[in-house]
Amino acid sequence: MSNTQKFVWTVLFGGLYLIAGVRCCDWITAQLSSLNGNLAVQLLLTPVIALGLAAPGSYLVFKIWKEG
């Protein structure tokens, strides 16, 4: 795989997981804050959720660059 193809795949995976992560974080934190109205829950859980969602995308990008 050429470096150009790797770059395109990296941008596609990064964009996909970024969009999915932001939308999922918004939805999960909205559900949690509507249950108990606690802003601290929203602020503390957002980074954890974002890291959990970004991990698979980061791993896929790592595999693409490593196998090249």
Rosetta blueprint (number, residue, H / E / L):
1 M L
2 S L
3 N H
4 T H
5 Q H
6 K H
7 F H
8 V H
9 W H
10 T H
11 V H
12 L H
13 F H
14 G H
15 G H
16 L H
17 Y H
18 L H
19 I H
20 A H
21 G H
22 V H
23 R H
24 C H
25 C H
26 D H
27 W H
28 I H
29 T H
30 A H
31 Q H
32 L H
33 S H
34 S H
35 L H
36 N H
37 G L
38 N L
39 L H
40 A H
41 V H
42 Q H
43 L H
44 L H
45 L H
46 T H
47 P H
48 V H
49 I H
50 A H
51 L H
52 G H
53 L H
54 A H
55 A H
56 P H
57 G H
58 S H
59 Y H
60 L H
61 V H
62 F H
63 K H
64 I H
65 W H
66 K H
67 E H
68 G L
